[in-house]
């Protein structure tokens, strides 16, 4: 992502937080020069993965679950 120096000044903390959280390098353009802001250590993409609910156990156990009360079975048929 590239910003002007003015845009950087207006959003400095948000831009710095984004660099820290994502590891994304930000370029700043000033007087015909391009400067970069980057984290000291690259952020691993594995560190940024969001946790999701998962099923721990045998997937075959799901097959035998009776979901009819959740789906409103028989309604509108």
Buried (B, 14 or more C-beta within 10 A) or exposed (E): EEBEEEEBEEEEEEBBEBBEEBBBEBEBBEEEEEEEBEBEEEBEEEEEEEEEEEEEEEEEEEEEEEEEEEEEEEEEE
